[in-house]
């Protein structure tokens, strides 16, 4: 009996350390070359010496041709007179690239034929079917003028920025407008999409820091630039009404915007991650007004009360309590805020194990995603130092199901064993095999992206869900989805713009472990209405449209 007890005790110890983890069969293979993704990122020259170069660019996942396979848009920097070194002129007019998913694990470059081979310095691209015509349009956010591209439905895109009234100011706070992202949602429930454009800082290329003249100036040494809110009018154009709604902060330094119901009161709020300033949370007051309340909510600063280089708010229920938590990557050790309900959050960065894993690496793009389909949310982060081009290991943190995380990247593939300098990152199921893959953009001089194919995550069961409102895609943004399986529940938010400069696969991905069936799916739509579904088949992708039910493409 004593010998048996000893064996059991040893096994329990090994299991707690992950040695007997059911996830050991999951690995990520870097397959960008084999897939045909030949993109190379450049920041205008080969010397890393200003904040524009260090910020990198994002990646956008969307199905531009509506064939059920996710396509990829890679954003690029370029040579800029007065900013880049002269020997970087060979990078002039380097363009963004659109890759069409061929459905067989390969991609084709459709940049020129689509009209999306934009050669500005691009930061991010938001995707939305703004006009409810059934295809996805694209709003390109740049250092300089932004561009709204309408999807013509024939594999091509047309610039309609001026037509929509979105040309916007050329400068903010005396310098070139620098946009880093966009958040879409129907804030006033008038069945038309509105948007908040996140702007970063007033970059002066001539400025040299008096404190550290040999290094790029710290973000705190620059003025900020106000993020701007645009309301869609009855004629389809957009009007800027930032001040009227309570969003106007002229010296803020936005790095990322996340729309979700942060206090679970039935309306949508907006989190804004700020660079070396307190973060914002704009709370919907229910009267088409918003109030900034990050300090009383507990998400303004990190666990030491310090402002850091916050990137983006990544959302998900990390501990299985049904409340949506908030991960904010930054250049220190990050911040993981546990939702306590009622608009209050508790910083659990240290107790969860996240701070230990993150410390000193500098996190940028991130995802809360179930890489092994075991029913809880794990963490991926793309890492790299900001002020200097110092490479860092990327991170894959496994969740124990209770919101405690352990770094398992070393055993998850060779990519996690090589130091890179990552920036934009997104998760997607590019091969439609039921597990989530990863795409990362890098600013290091190697320049190549990483397409990380998930091998083994689909050993467990899963379900993919696309949501549509009664008339279109944007009506479903922020919908809360509760999936009940074997007496447990998982909660998701229909929101794909939750990574630095990047947009994830728009389909909600639900890991089911070994469970063979789903008890129920409940959807709470942004207008407050709810719908429930039972007897839903698994291991497939489905679409649920408000008022019409499940649309099974198979």
Rosetta blueprint (number, residue, H / E / L):
1 X L
2 X H
3 X H
4 X H
5 X H
6 X H
7 X H
8 X H
9 X H
10 X H
11 X H
12 X H
13 X H
14 X H
15 X H
16 X H
17 X L
18 X L
19 X L
20 X L
21 X L
22 X L
23 X L
24 X L
25 X L
26 X L
27 X E
28 X E
29 X E
30 X E
31 X L
32 X H
33 X H
34 X H
35 X H
36 X L
37 X L
38 X L
39 X L
40 X E
41 X L
42 X L
43 X L
44 X L
45 X L
46 X L
47 X L
48 X L
49 X L
50 X L
51 X H
52 X H
53 X H
54 X H
55 X H
56 X L
57 X L
58 X L
59 X E
60 X E
61 X E
62 X E
63 X L
64 X L
65 X L
66 X L
67 X L
68 X L
69 X L
70 X L
71 X E
72 X E
73 X E
74 X E
75 X L
76 X L
77 X L
78 X L
79 X L
80 X L
81 X L
82 X L
83 X L
84 X L
85 X L
86 X H
87 X H
88 X H
89 X H
90 X H
91 X H
92 X L
93 X L
94 X L
95 X L
96 X L
97 X E
98 X E
99 X E
100 X E
101 X E
102 X L
103 X L
104 X L
105 X L
106 X L
107 X E
108 X E
109 X E
110 X L
111 X H
112 X H
113 X H
114 X H
115 X L
116 X L
117 X L
118 X L
119 X L
120 X L
121 X E
122 X E
123 X E
124 X E
125 X E
126 X E
127 X E
128 X E
129 X L
130 X L
131 X L
132 X L
133 X L
134 X L
135 X L
136 X L
137 X E
138 X E
139 X E
140 X E
141 X E
142 X E
143 X E
144 X L
145 X L
146 X L
147 X E
148 X E
149 X E
150 X E
151 X E
152 X L
153 X L
154 X L
155 X L
156 X L
157 X E
158 X E
159 X E
160 X L
161 X H
162 X H
163 X H
164 X H
165 X L
166 X L
167 X L
168 X L
169 X L
170 X L
171 X E
172 X E
173 X L
174 X L
175 X E
176 X E
177 X L
178 X E
179 X E
180 X E
181 X E
182 X E
183 X E
184 X E
185 X E
186 X L
187 X L
188 X L
189 X L
190 X L
191 X L
192 X L
193 X L
194 X E
195 X E
196 X E
197 X E
198 X E
199 X E
200 X L
201 X E
202 X L
203 X L
204 X L
205 X L
206 X L
207 X L
208 X L
209 X L
210 X L
211 X L
212 X L
213 X L
214 X L
215 X L
216 X L
217 X L
218 X L
219 X H
220 X H
221 X H
222 X L
223 X L
224 X E
225 X L
226 X L
227 X L
228 X E
229 X E
230 X E
231 X E
232 X E
233 X L
234 X L
235 X L
236 X L
237 X L
238 X E
239 X E
240 X E
241 X L
242 X H
243 X H
244 X H
245 X H
246 X L
247 X L
248 X L
249 X L
250 X L
251 X L
252 X L
253 X L
254 X E
255 X E
256 X E
257 X E
258 X E
259 X E
260 X E
261 X L
262 X L
263 X L
264 X L
265 X L
266 X L
267 X L
268 X L
269 X E
270 X E
271 X E
272 X E
273 X E
274 X E
275 X E
276 X L
277 X L
278 X L
279 X L
280 X E
281 X E
282 X E
283 X E
284 X E
285 X L
286 X L
287 X L
288 X L
289 X L
290 X E
291 X E
292 X E
293 X L
294 X H
295 X H
296 X H
297 X H
298 X L
299 X L
300 X L
301 X L
302 X L
303 X L
304 X L
305 X L
306 X L
307 X L
308 X L
309 X E
310 X L
311 X L
312 X L
313 X E
314 X E
315 X E
316 X E
317 X L
318 X L
319 X L
320 X L
321 X L
322 X L
323 X L
324 X L
325 X E
326 X E
327 X E
328 X E
329 X L
330 X L
331 X L
332 X L
333 X L
334 X L
335 X E
336 X E
337 X E
338 X E
339 X E
340 X E
341 X E
342 X L
343 X L
344 X E
345 X E
346 X E
347 X E
348 X L
349 X L
350 X L
351 X L
352 X L
353 X L
354 X H
355 X H
356 X H
357 X H
358 X H
359 X L
360 X L
361 X L
362 X L
363 X E
364 X E
365 X E
366 X E
367 X E
368 X E
369 X E
370 X L
371 X L
372 X L
373 X L
374 X L
375 X L
376 X L
377 X L
378 X E
379 X E
380 X E
381 X E
382 X E
383 X E
384 X L
385 X L
386 X L
387 X L
388 X L
389 X L
390 X L
391 X L
392 X E
393 X E
394 X L
395 X E
396 X E
397 X E
398 X E
399 X E
400 X L
401 X L
402 X L
403 X L
404 X L
405 X E
406 X E
407 X E
408 X L
409 X H
410 X H
411 X H
412 X L
413 X L
414 X H
415 X H
416 X H
417 X H
418 X L
419 X E
420 X E
421 X L
422 X E
423 X E
424 X E
425 X E
426 X E
427 X E
428 X E
429 X L
430 X L
431 X L
432 X L
433 X L
434 X L
435 X L
436 X L
437 X E
438 X E
439 X E
440 X E
441 X E
442 X E
443 X L
444 X L
445 X L
446 X L
447 X L
448 X E
449 X L
450 X E
451 X E
452 X E
453 X E
454 X E
455 X E
456 X L
457 X H
458 X H
459 X H
460 X L
461 X E
462 X E
463 X E
464 X E
465 X E
466 X E
467 X E
468 X E
469 X L
470 X L
471 X L
472 X L
473 X L
474 X H
475 X H
476 X H
477 X L
478 X L
479 X L
480 X E
481 X E
482 X E
483 X E
484 X E
485 X E
486 X L
487 X L
488 X E
489 X E
490 X E
491 X E
492 X E
493 X E
494 X L
495 X L
496 X L
497 X L
498 X L
499 X E
500 X L
501 X L
502 X E
503 X E
504 X L
505 X L
506 X L
507 X L
508 X E
509 X E
510 X E
511 X E
512 X E
513 X E
514 X L
515 X L
516 X L
517 X L
518 X L
519 X L
520 X E
521 X E
522 X E
523 X E
524 X E
525 X L
526 X L
527 X L
528 X L
529 X L
530 X E
531 X E
532 X E
533 X E
534 X L
535 X L
536 X L
537 X L
538 X L
539 X L
540 X L
541 X E
542 X E
543 X E
544 X E
545 X E
546 X L
547 X L
548 X L
549 X E
550 X E
551 X E
552 X L
553 X L
554 X L
